[in-house]
């Protein structure tokens, strides 16, 4: 398997606070890889560092052979990385279709109609809501829109930050089924940050466990699901 994303020795600061302390991880082409850990572990900071905001103070981020450590975010998006950030962050005053247009800014306009049709096939509820303002959608619909908007840039690597946050269990299953479909049918590599460790490890082939800005464990998802330390910290007391 060839590497799509390689993070080597990354240190990231917020002011004087060191949020990432020498993080190493790798995502290979075609994989779904998950990063799990408690709130405040540094998971979201890692995704944002990959996208260039904040910048890594030390270390390297390499995407498909290109060193992107010092690049501007818009240039990183054009290379083929898209992020659906935590808390959805859609444009609440814009309609569904306008949100999708914003997602398509970095891609060729000639694909727009084709991509919208594909998105509406995947998320039929968004088709029904196409002229509705983003802010009036339910939490689950907003999450679907956030993923759909990210997909409009035709990424090769999709970064997802807590897609199940605040959603009912039935919707979580639906969102994770869509992520699997994007990976398998659209050939998009997925790097998933999740607090819902059980669902994330069931979906991903491999996982990393983060605490206090460091990677504690990594391995096949099946190994992590069976690991006593992981079970005690992230999986006990229900999924």
Number of C-alpha atoms within 10 A of each C-alpha: 8 10 15 19 23 20 20 16 17 25 22 26 17 11 7 7 8 15 21 27 17 17 20 17 16 16 23 18 18 19 21 25 25 26 26 27 24 17 12 13 19 22 28 19 21 24 21 18 22 29 25 20 16 16 21 22 15 16 15 20 26 17 21 17 12 12 13 19 22 16 15 13 18 12 14 18 20 15 16 18 25 25 23 24 21 17 16 20 14 23 18 15 13 16 20 28 20 18 23 27 17 16 21 21 14 18 16 10 12 8 13 17 10 10 19 20 13 14 21 15 12 16 17 13 13 21 17 11 16 17 13 18 17 24 16 13 17 11 18 21 19 22 26 24 27 27 27 24 26 25 26 24 25 23 23 20 29 24 24 25 23 22 26 26 17 12 15 11 10 9 17 18 14 13 21 17 13 16 21 16 14 17 19 14 8 14 15 23 25 27 24 26 27 25 19 19 25 19 16 24 25 14 18 20 15 21 28 22 21 21 17 17 22 19 22 12 15 16 13 14 21 14 14 21 19 11 13 13 12 18 16 10 12 20 18 11 8 6 10
